[in-house]
């Protein structure tokens, strides 16, 4: 398989620059010498087996996890130099759907996402309310603004979280399996929205996903993690190779031509009985 591409030293202040990232938790190595760089306006898909370190990579970037070694830079500035409010103005994070949600309305959740711009203990400003309304409309959930979060379907919840990320603003959007557990209709709608944000609005998108076909269709580049290390880093057409896929996932694949787009269609190879 192709050897991993190192972080591009020639890039001038990439949106996200990760160098030799190493993370250990409870004596176990989670990330081992991971280096990658994401250009402004680029869409990077992060794939790999369960337990490969994909979610941990995002959590390091947003400082949910802090005991890592190496260097992470946002737009040329070391991650450790930012206050949490400063970081939140540049990077928005949509985590995995997990656990119960608080009894907020969708509107309240999205307005709370304006916290990096608000003075403590002050009511939300008219400008921030307008930005929140715009984010609800862009995410296509304006009619759900007064619904309580626990009453929403999985797809509606994911759109609410994405609306909150849009209201938060910034230039980099990190998503952790945004279409997991969604039916095809909601997954298609969410992918259309992400494509529009990336291509039309210029957001830099880093998405962790198990959907290999969505990854190769949407991303400019693919980063594959395995056992905490970067096993592949490069363009989608080189990733969509049976030998590369088998080396990453330890199972055989068939790659066919998509009947409509002509792009690669990745399928696990069926075991012969």
C-alpha positions as CSV (number, residue, x, y, z in Angstrom):
1,X,0.0,0.0,0.0
2,X,1.2,3.6,-0.4
3,X,3.2,4.9,2.5
4,X,1.5,7.6,4.6
5,X,2.1,11.1,3.3
6,X,3.7,13.3,6.0
7,X,2.3,16.7,7.0
8,X,2.9,19.1,4.1
9,X,5.7,21.4,5.2
10,X,5.2,23.5,2.1
11,X,1.7,24.6,3.3
12,X,1.7,28.1,4.6
13,X,-0.3,28.1,7.8
14,X,-2.8,25.4,7.1
15,X,-6.2,25.5,8.9
16,X,-5.2,22.5,11.0
17,X,-1.6,21.3,11.3
18,X,-0.9,18.2,13.4
19,X,2.7,17.2,14.0
20,X,3.9,14.0,15.7
21,X,0.8,13.8,17.9
22,X,1.1,11.2,20.6
23,X,-1.6,10.4,23.2
24,X,-1.5,7.9,26.0
25,X,-4.4,7.1,28.3
26,X,-4.2,4.7,31.3
27,X,-0.9,3.4,30.0
28,X,-2.3,2.6,26.5
29,X,-1.1,4.4,23.4
30,X,-4.1,5.9,21.6
31,X,-2.3,8.0,19.0
32,X,1.2,7.3,17.9
33,X,3.2,9.9,15.9
34,X,0.2,11.2,13.8
35,X,1.0,14.0,11.4
36,X,-1.3,15.7,8.9
37,X,-2.2,19.1,7.6
38,X,-5.5,20.4,6.4
39,X,-5.6,23.3,4.0
40,X,-8.2,26.1,4.4
41,X,-11.4,25.1,2.6
42,X,-10.4,21.4,2.4
43,X,-12.6,18.5,3.3
44,X,-10.7,15.7,5.2
45,X,-12.3,12.4,5.9
46,X,-10.8,10.4,8.9
47,X,-11.5,6.7,8.7
48,X,-10.3,3.5,10.3
49,X,-11.4,0.6,12.4
50,X,-13.1,0.9,15.7
51,X,-10.6,1.9,18.4
52,X,-8.1,3.4,15.9
53,X,-8.0,6.8,17.6
54,X,-10.3,8.8,15.3
55,X,-12.5,10.4,18.0
56,X,-9.4,11.0,20.2
57,X,-7.8,13.0,17.4
58,X,-10.7,15.4,17.3
59,X,-10.8,15.6,21.1
60,X,-7.2,16.6,21.1
61,X,-7.9,19.4,18.7
62,X,-10.7,20.9,20.8
63,X,-8.8,20.2,24.0
64,X,-11.3,17.8,25.5
65,X,-8.1,15.7,25.8
66,X,-5.0,17.7,26.8
67,X,-2.3,15.2,27.9
68,X,-0.8,14.7,24.4
69,X,2.6,15.4,23.1
70,X,3.6,16.9,19.7
71,X,2.2,20.0,18.1
72,X,-1.2,21.1,17.0
73,X,-1.6,24.5,15.3
74,X,-4.8,26.3,14.2
75,X,-4.1,28.8,11.3
76,X,-0.5,28.9,12.2
77,X,-0.9,29.5,16.0
78,X,-0.1,26.8,18.5
79,X,-3.2,25.3,20.0
80,X,-2.0,26.0,23.6
81,X,-1.8,29.7,22.9
82,X,-5.6,30.0,22.6
83,X,-8.0,30.6,25.4
84,X,-11.0,28.4,25.2
85,X,-13.2,31.3,24.0
86,X,-10.6,32.2,21.3
87,X,-10.5,28.6,20.1
88,X,-14.3,28.3,20.0
89,X,-14.4,31.3,17.7
90,X,-12.3,29.4,15.2
91,X,-13.2,25.7,15.6
92,X,-16.7,24.2,16.0
93,X,-17.2,20.6,17.1
94,X,-20.1,18.4,16.4
95,X,-19.6,15.3,18.7
96,X,-21.2,11.9,18.4
97,X,-24.9,11.6,19.5
98,X,-24.7,9.9,22.9
99,X,-26.7,9.9,26.1
100,X,-29.8,12.0,27.1
101,X,-30.0,15.6,26.0
102,X,-30.9,18.5,28.3
103,X,-34.5,19.8,28.3
104,X,-33.6,22.9,26.2
105,X,-35.4,24.0,23.1
106,X,-33.6,23.8,19.8
107,X,-33.5,27.6,19.8
108,X,-31.9,27.7,23.3
109,X,-29.3,25.2,22.3
110,X,-28.3,27.3,19.2
111,X,-28.3,30.6,21.1
112,X,-26.1,29.0,23.8
113,X,-23.5,28.3,21.1
114,X,-22.9,32.1,20.9
115,X,-21.1,31.9,24.3
116,X,-17.6,32.8,22.8
117,X,-19.0,36.3,21.9
118,X,-21.1,37.0,25.0
119,X,-20.1,38.7,28.3
120,X,-20.6,36.4,31.3
121,X,-24.0,36.7,33.0
122,X,-25.3,39.0,30.2
123,X,-28.5,38.3,28.2
124,X,-28.0,37.3,24.6
125,X,-27.7,40.3,22.3
126,X,-30.1,41.0,19.4
127,X,-27.2,40.4,17.0
128,X,-26.5,37.0,18.5
129,X,-30.2,36.1,18.3
130,X,-30.2,37.0,14.6
131,X,-27.1,34.8,14.0
132,X,-28.8,31.9,15.8
133,X,-32.0,32.3,13.7
134,X,-29.8,32.3,10.6
135,X,-28.0,29.2,11.7
136,X,-31.4,27.4,12.3
137,X,-32.5,28.4,8.8
138,X,-29.2,27.2,7.2
139,X,-29.5,23.9,8.9
140,X,-33.1,23.5,7.7
141,X,-34.6,23.3,11.2
142,X,-36.2,26.7,11.6
143,X,-39.6,25.1,12.1
144,X,-38.2,23.0,15.0
145,X,-36.9,26.0,17.0
146,X,-39.4,25.7,19.8
147,X,-39.2,21.9,20.1
148,X,-37.4,20.3,23.2
149,X,-34.3,18.5,22.3
150,X,-35.4,15.1,23.9
151,X,-38.4,15.1,21.6
152,X,-36.4,15.2,18.4
153,X,-35.5,12.2,16.1
154,X,-31.9,11.3,15.6
155,X,-31.7,13.2,12.4
156,X,-33.3,16.3,13.8
157,X,-30.9,16.2,16.8
158,X,-27.9,16.0,14.5
159,X,-29.2,19.0,12.5
160,X,-29.7,20.9,15.8
161,X,-26.1,20.2,16.8
162,X,-24.9,21.3,13.4
163,X,-27.0,24.5,13.7
164,X,-25.3,25.2,17.0
165,X,-21.9,24.7,15.4
166,X,-22.9,27.2,12.6
167,X,-24.1,29.7,15.2
168,X,-20.8,29.3,17.0
169,X,-19.1,30.5,13.9
170,X,-15.5,29.9,13.0
171,X,-13.6,28.5,10.0
172,X,-13.1,24.9,10.9
173,X,-15.8,22.3,11.5
174,X,-15.0,19.0,13.2
175,X,-17.6,16.3,13.0
176,X,-17.6,12.9,14.7
177,X,-19.7,10.4,12.8
178,X,-22.4,12.9,11.9
179,X,-24.6,10.4,10.0
180,X,-24.3,7.4,12.4
181,X,-27.7,5.9,13.1
182,X,-29.4,8.2,10.6
183,X,-31.8,6.8,8.0
184,X,-30.8,7.4,4.3
185,X,-33.1,10.4,4.0
186,X,-31.6,12.3,6.9
187,X,-28.0,11.1,6.0
188,X,-28.5,12.5,2.5
189,X,-29.8,15.8,3.7
190,X,-26.9,16.2,6.2
191,X,-24.3,15.4,3.5
192,X,-25.8,17.9,1.2
193,X,-25.6,20.5,3.9
194,X,-21.9,19.7,4.7
195,X,-21.1,19.8,1.0
196,X,-22.7,23.3,0.7
197,X,-20.9,24.5,3.8
198,X,-17.5,23.3,2.4
199,X,-17.9,24.2,-1.2
200,X,-20.1,27.3,-1.1
201,X,-19.2,28.9,2.3
202,X,-15.6,27.9,2.5
203,X,-15.7,26.0,5.8
204,X,-12.7,23.6,6.4
205,X,-14.3,20.3,7.3
206,X,-12.7,17.4,9.2
207,X,-15.2,14.4,9.4
208,X,-14.7,11.2,11.3
209,X,-16.8,8.6,9.5
210,X,-17.3,4.8,9.0
211,X,-19.0,5.5,5.7
212,X,-16.2,4.8,3.2
213,X,-18.3,5.6,0.2
214,X,-19.3,9.0,1.6
215,X,-15.7,9.6,2.5
216,X,-14.3,9.1,-1.0
217,X,-17.3,11.0,-2.6
218,X,-17.0,14.1,-0.4
219,X,-13.4,14.5,0.7
220,X,-10.5,16.1,-0.9
221,X,-8.2,13.8,1.1
222,X,-8.6,10.8,3.3
223,X,-6.6,10.0,6.5
224,X,-6.9,6.4,7.7
225,X,-5.9,5.5,11.2
226,X,-5.1,2.0,12.4
227,X,-3.9,1.1,15.9
228,X,-3.3,4.8,16.6
229,X,-1.0,5.3,13.6
230,X,-1.5,7.0,10.3
231,X,-1.9,4.1,7.9
232,X,-2.9,6.1,4.8
233,X,-3.0,9.8,4.0
234,X,-3.8,10.9,0.5
235,X,-6.4,11.5,-2.3
236,X,-9.7,9.4,-2.3
237,X,-8.9,7.6,-5.6
238,X,-5.7,6.1,-4.1
239,X,-7.5,5.2,-0.9
240,X,-10.3,3.4,-2.9
241,X,-7.9,0.5,-3.7
242,X,-8.6,-3.0,-2.5
243,X,-5.1,-3.5,-1.2
244,X,-5.1,-0.2,0.7
245,X,-8.5,-1.0,2.2
246,X,-7.6,-4.5,3.2
247,X,-4.4,-3.3,4.9
248,X,-6.4,-0.7,6.9
249,X,-9.4,-2.8,7.9
250,X,-8.0,-6.4,7.7
251,X,-10.8,-7.6,5.5
252,X,-11.1,-7.9,1.7
253,X,-13.0,-5.4,-0.4
254,X,-14.3,-5.0,-3.9
255,X,-14.1,-1.6,-5.6
256,X,-16.6,-1.1,-8.5
257,X,-17.6,1.9,-10.6
258,X,-20.7,3.8,-9.3
259,X,-23.4,3.4,-11.9
260,X,-24.4,7.1,-11.7
261,X,-21.3,9.1,-10.7
262,X,-18.6,6.9,-12.2
263,X,-16.7,7.2,-9.0
264,X,-15.5,4.3,-6.8
265,X,-18.0,2.2,-5.0
266,X,-16.5,0.3,-2.0
267,X,-18.1,-3.0,-0.9
268,X,-16.8,-5.6,1.5
269,X,-16.0,-8.8,-0.3
270,X,-18.5,-11.6,0.5
271,X,-17.1,-14.7,2.1
272,X,-17.4,-17.8,-0.2
273,X,-19.1,-20.6,1.6
